[in-house]
Each structure stands twice: as C-alpha cells, then as structure tokens.
Amino acid sequence: MKQAEYKRHIELVEVLTAISVVSERLARNMSVLAAEKFMKGENRNEQNKRNGNGNRRTAKCRRSY
C-alpha cells in the first residue's frame, strides 16, 4: 500500500470512529430525554392527539337529475 493510500485509509477510519462516538452520545441523550418525558407523563398518546376538526370533509351535495 502506498503512503498516500495509507494516509487516506487512516483518515477514513478516524472519521468513521468520530461519527460512531457522536452517534452513541446522541442516542444516549435521546434515551435520557425520553425517559424524563415518560416520568413526567408528557409522552402519553402524544402522536395520536388531534386538535379541532381539521381533518373532516365537507358534506357532498348530491343531486339527482
């Protein structure tokens, strides 16, 4: 392996290692935040909440001729 290829390989390994460390830290922080929300009761049915009547369709006018 040539010197330039070896340096590129080492740099790639370092970048991938740094990405892995940051990803692990983010996952840990997200887990802690989710646990805190759950303990406070803020996470219950959050995804299924609906506000108002924004998703109802208007009545269709049916005419028969």
C-alpha positions in Angstrom: 0.0 0.0 0.0 1.4 3.4 -0.9 1.9 6.1 1.6 -0.9 8.3 0.2 -3.4 5.5 0.2 -2.4 4.5 3.7 -3.0 8.1 5.0 -6.4 8.2 3.3 -7.3 4.9 4.9 -6.2 6.1 8.4 -8.2 9.4 7.9 -11.3 7.4 6.9 -11.0 5.2 9.9 -10.7 8.3 12.2 -13.7 10.0 10.6 -15.9 6.8 11.0 -14.8 6.4 14.6 -15.7 10.0 15.3 -19.2 9.5 13.7 -19.7 6.4 15.8 -18.8 8.2 19.0 -21.2 11.1 18.3 -24.0 8.8 17.3 -23.6 6.9 20.5 -23.7 10.1 22.5 -26.8 11.3 20.7 -28.6 8.0 21.2 -27.8 8.1 24.9 -29.1 11.7 25.3 -32.3 10.9 23.4 -32.9 7.9 25.7 -32.4 10.1 28.8 -34.8 12.7 27.4 -37.4 10.1 26.5 -37.2 8.6 30.0 -37.6 12.0 31.6 -40.7 12.8 29.5 -42.2 9.5 30.3 -41.7 10.0 34.0 -43.4 13.4 33.8 -46.3 11.9 31.9 -45.8 14.2 28.8 -45.4 11.3 26.4 -48.8 9.6 26.7 -50.7 9.5 23.4 -48.7 12.4 22.0 -48.7 11.0 18.5 -52.5 10.4 18.4 -53.6 13.8 19.6 -55.9 15.7 17.3 -56.7 19.3 17.6 -60.0 20.6 16.3 -61.9 19.3 13.3 -59.3 20.0 10.7 -59.5 16.5 9.1 -63.2 16.4 8.5 -64.5 16.6 4.9 -67.3 18.9 3.9 -70.6 17.3 3.1 -71.0 16.4 -0.6 -74.0 17.8 -2.4 -75.8 15.0 -4.3 -78.2 16.0 -6.9 -80.2 13.6 -9.0 -81.5 14.8 -12.3 
